[in-house]
Each structure stands twice: as C-alpha cells, then as structure tokens.
C-alpha cells in the first residue's frame, strides 16, 4: 500500500505580475505591497532572484519537543552583499493578513551556498527581480495544524474545504 494524504484544491493561474524591487525594500514586505496594490490575495512566487544587503532566515533543526520531531531554529543573519540565487513560495492569507511562505537559496561573498525560510523584515534588497502569478478559483491560507503543531499551507477551492486520502491498496 502506498500512503498519500493531502489537503488540496483546484484553481487556475491568473494575472502575471513582473516587478523589480528597489534598494532598501524588504523582500517579503515588498511582495506583500505589490499584491495589495494589484488586488492579489493568493499567488505563486514563480521566479525571484537578485541581490540583498543581508539575509535573515530560519532553517529546520531536530526538535524532540515538536510533534514532528523538527522545527525552525533561531534566526540566522548573514551580512552582505549576498547573491540571492533563487526564491520560491506562496502568498497566503492568515487571519485577514498576508502570510508569505518563502524559501530562498543564497551565496555569500566567498561562494558559500546557504538558504532556508526567509523572515519578513530581515531581507533588505539591493535589487530583486520577481514574477508573481495570481491564483484564481481558490485561496491560499496558512493556519495552525494540530497534527504538526505549526502553521501550514491550506489551499481552499472556493466553496470547498476537503482533505483527501489518496492511498492505493
């Protein structure tokens, strides 16, 4: 038997927004403002790269107190300039506010590659190019998940809220 449990929704790609964030703009705050200005509630960050002045991020560590045995460690901060190689994520809503789940890969001035979950307010850009794709027919939400003990991604098809067991016997 192959186990596959999933929470999913179906929608379609909508408006595509391309932008360049200018110096001193926080990466995640800038993405939120672009979405606000263009009436985008849920989106996929399909491409994001450039350079940042510093990186503030979290990465996964073992945590025996967590329900899943892992969790984010302390905030990591690296001073730049830093080459922002690629970022990807989803623009979600949580309690009526934006909650972006975003991971990035970066490298420092010596070419050491690192990355993780970027933290809002901790990543001022030098210049960043990005492409956002709005999602229609469903909403991207982040909410507390009892099973994992953390905030998780919950896409909801408009008019539905279903968790499926897709296992085959």
C-alpha positions as CSV (number, residue, x, y, z in Angstrom):
1,X,0.0,0.0,0.0
2,X,1.2,3.5,-0.9
3,X,0.2,6.2,1.6
4,X,-0.7,9.6,0.2
5,X,-2.7,12.0,2.4
6,X,-3.2,15.5,1.0
7,X,-5.1,18.7,1.5
8,X,-5.6,20.3,-1.9
9,X,-7.7,22.5,-4.1
10,X,-8.0,23.2,-7.8
11,X,-7.8,26.6,-9.4
12,X,-6.1,28.3,-12.3
13,X,-3.4,30.8,-13.0
14,X,-4.5,34.4,-13.3
15,X,-2.7,37.7,-13.7
16,X,1.1,37.5,-14.0
17,X,2.9,40.4,-12.3
18,X,6.6,41.1,-13.0
19,X,8.5,43.6,-10.9
20,X,11.9,44.7,-9.7
21,X,12.1,45.6,-6.1
22,X,14.4,48.6,-5.5
23,X,17.1,49.1,-2.9
24,X,16.1,49.2,0.8
25,X,12.8,47.4,0.2
26,X,12.3,44.4,2.4
27,X,11.9,41.4,0.2
28,X,8.7,40.0,1.8
29,X,7.2,43.3,2.6
30,X,7.7,44.4,-1.0
31,X,6.0,41.3,-2.3
32,X,3.0,42.0,0.1
33,X,2.7,45.6,-1.1
34,X,2.8,44.5,-4.8
35,X,0.0,42.1,-4.1
36,X,-2.0,44.7,-2.1
37,X,-1.6,47.3,-4.9
38,X,-2.7,44.8,-7.5
39,X,-5.6,43.1,-5.6
40,X,-3.9,39.8,-5.4
41,X,-4.8,37.7,-2.4
42,X,-3.2,34.4,-3.3
43,X,-0.2,33.9,-5.6
44,X,2.8,31.7,-6.5
45,X,6.2,33.4,-6.4
46,X,7.3,31.7,-9.6
47,X,10.7,33.5,-10.0
48,X,12.7,35.6,-7.6
49,X,16.4,36.4,-7.8
50,X,18.8,39.3,-7.4
51,X,21.0,40.7,-4.5
52,X,20.3,41.6,-0.9
53,X,22.1,43.6,1.7
54,X,21.7,41.0,4.4
55,X,19.8,37.7,4.8
56,X,17.6,36.8,7.8
57,X,16.3,33.3,7.6
58,X,15.4,30.1,9.6
59,X,16.3,26.5,8.8
60,X,15.0,23.2,10.0
61,X,16.6,21.5,13.0
62,X,15.8,18.5,15.1
63,X,13.4,19.2,17.9
64,X,12.4,16.4,20.2
65,X,9.6,18.5,21.7
66,X,7.9,19.1,18.4
67,X,5.1,16.8,17.3
68,X,7.0,16.0,14.1
69,X,10.5,15.9,15.6
70,X,11.7,19.0,13.8
71,X,11.2,22.8,13.8
72,X,12.8,26.0,12.9
73,X,15.8,27.1,14.8
74,X,16.9,30.6,15.8
75,X,17.0,33.5,13.3
76,X,20.2,33.3,11.2
77,X,21.5,36.6,10.0
78,X,24.3,37.0,7.4
79,X,25.6,40.4,6.3
80,X,26.0,41.1,2.6
81,X,26.2,41.8,0.0
82,X,24.6,38.5,-0.8
83,X,23.7,37.0,-4.1
84,X,20.1,35.9,-4.0
85,X,20.2,32.8,-6.3
86,X,16.5,31.8,-6.3
87,X,13.4,32.1,-4.1
88,X,10.1,30.4,-4.3
89,X,7.0,30.4,-2.3
90,X,3.3,31.2,-1.9
91,X,1.5,34.3,-1.0
92,X,-1.2,33.3,1.5
93,X,-3.7,34.8,3.9
94,X,-3.9,34.3,7.6
95,X,-6.5,35.9,9.8
96,X,-7.1,38.6,7.1
97,X,-3.4,39.5,6.7
98,X,-0.7,38.4,4.2
99,X,1.4,35.4,5.3
100,X,4.1,34.6,2.8
101,X,5.8,31.2,3.0
102,X,9.1,31.8,1.2
103,X,12.3,29.8,0.9
104,X,15.5,31.0,-0.8
105,X,18.9,29.9,-1.8
106,X,21.7,32.4,-1.5
107,X,25.5,32.6,-1.5
108,X,27.9,34.8,0.3
109,X,31.0,36.7,-1.0
110,X,33.1,33.5,-0.8
111,X,30.6,31.5,-2.8
112,X,29.3,29.5,0.2
113,X,25.7,28.5,-0.6
114,X,23.1,28.6,2.2
115,X,19.4,29.1,2.5
116,X,16.1,28.5,4.3
117,X,12.8,30.1,5.3
118,X,13.1,33.9,4.8
119,X,11.8,36.1,7.6
120,X,9.8,39.3,7.0
121,X,11.7,42.5,7.8
122,X,15.1,40.8,7.7
123,X,16.0,40.9,4.0
124,X,16.6,44.4,2.5
125,X,17.2,44.2,-1.2
126,X,19.9,45.8,-3.4
127,X,17.8,44.8,-6.4
128,X,15.5,41.8,-6.9
129,X,13.6,40.7,-10.0
130,X,10.4,38.7,-9.4
131,X,7.4,37.2,-11.1
132,X,4.2,36.5,-9.3
133,X,1.3,34.5,-10.7
134,X,-2.1,35.2,-9.1
135,X,-4.3,32.2,-8.4
136,X,-8.0,32.2,-9.2
137,X,-10.8,29.9,-8.0
138,X,-9.2,29.2,-4.7
139,X,-7.5,30.8,-1.8
140,X,-4.1,30.1,-0.2
141,X,-4.3,30.1,3.5
142,X,-1.9,29.4,6.4
143,X,-3.3,28.2,9.6
144,X,-2.3,26.2,12.7
145,X,-2.3,22.5,12.0
146,X,-3.0,20.2,15.0
147,X,-1.1,17.3,13.5
148,X,2.2,19.1,13.0
149,X,1.9,21.7,15.7
150,X,2.8,24.5,13.3
151,X,1.3,26.9,10.7
152,X,0.8,25.1,7.4
153,X,-0.4,25.7,3.9
154,X,-4.1,25.2,3.3
155,X,-5.3,25.8,-0.2
156,X,-9.1,26.0,-0.3
157,X,-11.1,25.8,-3.5
158,X,-13.9,28.4,-3.4
159,X,-16.9,26.7,-1.9
160,X,-14.9,23.6,-0.7
161,X,-12.6,22.5,2.1
162,X,-11.6,18.9,1.7
163,X,-8.7,16.7,2.9
164,X,-8.3,13.6,0.8
165,X,-6.8,10.2,1.5
166,X,-5.3,9.2,-1.9
167,X,-3.8,5.9,-0.8
168,X,-4.0,2.9,-3.1
169,X,-4.4,-0.7,-1.9
